Amino acid sequence: MPNVVTDVHAQVRNLPGSSNSRKLRRSGKVPGVVYGAGKEVLNIELEHNSIMLALDVESFHSSILSLEIKGKKERVLLRDFQVHPYKQKITHIDFQRVDEKKKLHTKVPLHYIGEEDSPAVKLNGGLMSHVMTEVELTCLPKDLPGFIEVDLSSLDIGNSIHVREIKLPEGVDLVLHGQDDPVIATAVKPKVVDIVEEEVSAETTEETPADDTEKAEEK
C-alpha cells in the first residue's frame, strides 16, 4: 500500500548561520534545509511544536511528505533531525527532494501480525523476539509502501523468519548492505524463573533439652 502524502508547512530562512539559528530556536522555530533533485539547497524554518508532534507519528519518518513553501509544494522525505542533548527540543531538520523518475533508498517500518495465533505463543507459551523493526528498501517514489507487514502466525518455538521471506510490493527491492539473509523475528521459549520457598514449621514442641536427654537415656 503506497504512502499517504503528509503536508508540512515551512518558510524560507533568509538569514542562515548559527547565531541566527539560535534566535530562531528561541522564538519557537526550527531551522532546516531542503536539498536534492539537482536543485540548490534551500534554508527553511518551521514551527517547532508542529514538527515535534509530527515526529511522534511513525509514518512521518518513512512517508513522502508534501512540503509547502510560499504556496508551492515539493515532495520530500525526512532525512535527518537533531535533538537538544537534554531538552525536549528539535534543533535542526533535513528534507530531501523526491525525483519521481529516480529510485530512492529509505527505511520502512515492519508491522508484525499473527503472534497470538502462532503455535509458539498459542500452544507452547513462547515469546516472539522482533530482531528488526525496519528494513531498507529501494523503489520509485510512487511504489513506496507505508510499512511492510510480517505474518508470524505459522511460527513455532525455535523457528525464525528471515528478511528474504518478506513479501514485498511490486517494484520494491530490499537493500541488505552485504548481509546475506538476516533474521527479522524468532520464536523463543519463555524464561522460567524458579522460586524456592522455604517452609517454616509452625509446630511448637513442648520438649525441653532435658526431655531430649531423658529420651536418649531410655534408649
C-alpha positions in Angstrom: 0.0 0.0 0.0 1.6 3.3 -1.1 2.3 6.0 1.4 -0.2 8.8 2.1 1.3 12.2 1.5 1.5 14.4 4.6 1.6 18.2 4.4 4.4 20.1 6.0 4.5 23.9 6.1 7.7 25.9 6.1 9.1 29.4 5.3 12.3 30.5 3.6 15.1 31.2 6.1 16.7 34.3 4.8 19.4 34.6 7.4 21.4 31.4 7.7 24.2 30.9 10.3 24.5 29.6 13.8 23.7 32.9 15.6 20.5 33.4 13.6 19.6 29.7 14.1 19.8 30.2 17.9 17.5 33.2 17.6 15.0 31.1 15.6 15.0 28.4 18.2 14.4 30.9 21.0 11.3 32.1 19.0 9.8 28.7 18.7 11.1 27.8 15.3 13.3 25.0 13.9 15.9 25.7 11.2 16.2 23.2 8.4 17.3 22.6 4.8 15.9 21.1 1.7 18.3 19.5 -0.8 18.4 17.1 -3.8 16.9 16.6 -7.2 19.5 18.7 -8.8 18.3 21.9 -7.2 20.1 24.3 -4.9 20.0 23.8 -1.1 17.2 25.9 0.4 17.3 27.1 4.0 14.0 26.9 5.7 12.3 27.4 9.1 9.4 25.5 10.6 7.1 25.8 13.7 8.8 23.7 16.4 5.6 22.4 18.1 4.1 21.1 14.9 7.3 19.3 13.9 7.6 17.9 17.4 4.2 16.4 17.1 4.8 15.1 13.6 8.0 13.3 14.7 5.9 11.2 17.1 4.0 9.7 14.1 5.6 6.6 12.6 4.6 7.4 9.0 6.3 10.9 9.1 9.7 9.1 9.1 9.1 6.9 6.1 6.4 8.7 4.1 6.7 11.0 1.1 5.8 14.5 2.5 4.4 17.5 0.7 6.5 20.5 1.8 4.8 23.8 1.1 6.9 26.9 0.9 5.5 30.2 -0.4 2.4 28.5 -1.8 4.4 26.0 -3.8 4.7 22.3 -2.9 7.6 19.9 -3.2 7.6 16.2 -2.5 10.3 15.4 0.1 11.5 12.7 2.5 12.6 13.3 6.1 16.3 12.5 6.1 17.6 13.7 9.4 16.9 15.7 12.5 18.8 16.7 15.6 17.6 16.9 19.2 18.9 19.0 22.0 21.1 16.8 24.3 18.9 17.3 27.4 15.9 19.4 26.4 12.8 18.2 24.5 13.7 20.4 21.6 14.3 19.8 17.9 17.4 21.8 16.9 17.6 21.1 13.1 15.8 19.1 10.4 16.8 18.0 6.9 14.5 17.1 4.0 15.5 15.5 0.6 13.6 16.4 -2.5 12.0 13.4 -4.3 12.6 12.9 -8.0 9.7 10.9 -9.3 11.8 9.3 -12.0 14.6 8.1 -9.8 14.6 5.3 -7.3 15.0 6.3 -3.7 16.6 4.5 -0.7 14.7 4.7 2.6 13.8 2.7 5.7 10.3 1.5 6.2 8.9 0.1 9.5 7.9 -3.6 9.9 4.4 -4.3 11.3 4.2 -7.8 12.9 0.8 -9.6 12.9 -0.4 -13.1 13.9 1.7 -13.5 17.0 -1.2 -14.6 19.2 -2.3 -17.2 16.7 1.1 -18.8 16.2 1.9 -22.3 17.6 4.8 -20.8 19.5 2.6 -18.5 21.6 -0.9 -20.1 21.4 0.2 -23.7 22.1 3.6 -23.6 23.7 3.6 -20.3 25.7 6.5 -19.0 23.8 7.6 -15.4 23.1 8.3 -13.6 19.8 11.6 -11.7 19.5 11.4 -8.8 17.0 15.1 -8.7 15.9 14.4 -5.9 13.3 11.9 -3.1 13.4 12.5 -1.7 10.0 14.1 -2.6 6.6 15.8 -0.5 4.0 14.1 -0.5 0.6 14.7 0.9 -2.9 11.9 1.8 -5.3 10.4 4.6 -7.3 8.5 7.2 -5.1 5.1 6.0 -6.5 5.8 2.5 -5.2 7.0 3.4 -1.7 4.9 1.4 0.9 4.0 3.0 4.3 5.1 -0.2 6.1 5.8 -3.9 5.4 3.6 -6.5 7.1 5.2 -9.6 8.5 2.9 -12.6 9.3 4.1 -14.6 12.3 1.0 -16.9 12.6 2.8 -20.1 11.4 5.9 -19.7 13.6 6.7 -22.3 16.3 9.4 -22.2 19.0 12.9 -22.5 17.6 11.9 -21.2 14.2 12.7 -17.8 12.6 11.7 -15.6 9.8 14.4 -14.1 7.6 14.3 -10.9 5.7 14.2 -12.6 2.3 10.9 -14.2 3.3 9.2 -10.8 3.5 6.5 -10.3 0.8 7.3 -7.0 -0.9 5.0 -5.0 -3.1 5.7 -5.0 -6.9 8.6 -2.7 -7.8 10.1 -2.7 -4.3 13.5 -4.3 -3.5 15.5 -4.9 -0.3 18.8 -3.2 0.4 20.9 -5.6 2.5 24.4 -3.9 2.5 26.2 -7.2 2.1 24.1 -9.1 4.6 23.0 -12.5 3.2 19.6 -13.2 4.8 19.4 -11.8 8.4 16.7 -12.9 10.9 14.0 -10.4 11.5 11.9 -12.3 14.1 12.3 -15.6 16.0 10.1 -17.6 18.4 11.8 -18.5 21.7 10.9 -20.3 24.9 9.8 -18.2 27.8 12.3 -17.7 30.6 11.5 -19.9 33.6 12.0 -18.3 37.0 12.5 -20.9 39.8 11.1 -19.7 43.0 12.3 -21.6 46.0 10.1 -21.3 49.0 11.4 -22.1 52.5 9.0 -23.9 54.6 8.9 -22.8 58.2 7.4 -25.3 60.6 4.6 -23.8 62.7 4.7 -26.7 65.1 5.9 -25.9 68.6 7.4 -28.6 70.7 6.9 -28.8 74.4 10.0 -30.8 74.9 13.0 -29.2 76.6 16.6 -30.1 76.1 16.4 -32.1 79.3 13.5 -34.1 78.0 15.6 -35.0 74.9 18.3 -36.2 77.2 16.0 -38.3 79.2 14.7 -40.0 76.0 18.2 -40.6 74.9 19.0 -42.4 78.2 15.8 -44.5 78.0 17.1 -45.9 74.7 
